[in-house]
């Protein structure tokens, strides 16, 4: 896990340590500085989906080993149709968070998968 905000990473590092999670690492770093590649990049809605795609694409491996093709998983909100139309021609899936959570704060929140 990476984040450019040191305070957030400190909390995540503490949670990893206290829970004894062995396969996670939290790094204080901006995505543009990260040099490793991964099967999936999970992002918060810190920008429009086309910008997130641009930031995340270099971090995604080309070699596929999973049943689902490598890509981006983003938490996004609002009316996404126009925003998703700005992406290059690729597979996109949008699942309402209300599918997983029955809480009032999730009616317009989505889990968005974009194949890289």
N, C-alpha and C positions, 0 to 999 in steps of 0.2 A: 504494500500500500504506500502510495506517495501523496504528499500534499505540500504545498509551498508555505503553509502556516505551521510554524514550529510548535505552537501551543496545542494544536489539534493532534499533531503527530505524537507529542509527549503523552497525551491521554491514550491514544491508540497503543503506543508502546507499553504503557502501564497495564492496559487491559490484556494485551497479548501475554505479558509476563505473569500477571496474576491468574489468568486462566490456563497457563501452561501450554499455550498453543505453539506447536513446534514447526508448523509449515506456513507461518506468516511472519512478515517483516514490515515494519513501518519506517519509511525513509523521509526525512525532511528534504524535499526536492521538488522542483517544478517539473511538469510533464515534458516540457521542451528540453530539459537537461537529462532526462532518463534515457539510458542507452540500451536497456534490455528489452527483449520482445516477449510477448505473452500470447496465449491462445485467446483470451478475452480481456477486454479493458472495461471495467465498471466505473461509471462516472456519475457525479451529481450533476444536476442541471445548472451548471455554472455559466453556460453560454448557449447559443442556438445550436441545434443539432448539426448543422453543416459545419460550424466551427469546431464542435466536439469531434466530429468525424475527421476533420483536418488535423487536430491535435493528436488524436488517438491512433489514426491509421499507421504511422510509422512504428508504433509500439506493438503492433499485432503481427504475429508470425504468419508466414505464408503457408508453412507446412501444417496440414490438418491431421489431428489425431483423435478428435472427438466426434461423436455422432452429429453434433450441431456444428456447422462451420464457424470458424473463428470470426470474432466480430466485437461489436461494442454493445454493452448493456447500459442503458441510461435511465435514470429516474427523471421524468419530465412531467410538466403539468400544463393545463390549458387546452385550447383548441390547436392541435398539432398538425392538421392537414396541410396548411400552407408551409409551415416550417419543414415538414417531412418532404414536401415536393421540391425543396432546394437541394436534396441529396442526389448524388450520381445514381444512375440506374443500377440498383442493387436490391436485394431482398430485405424487406423491413417488416417487423411484426410489432404490434402495439397491443399490450394487454392492460386493461384497467386494474389498478391496485385494489379496487373493490372486489376483484375476483379472489383476492387473498385475505383482505381485511374488511371487516364490516364496521368501519368507523366513519363518522361524518366528515372527517377532514380529507378523505381520499376520493371524493366523487369525480374530480377532474385530474387525477394523478395517474400516470401510466408508466409501466415498465416497457421500454422501447428497445428492441433488438435490431441492430443494423449489421448485416453481413459485410465483412470487410473485403 
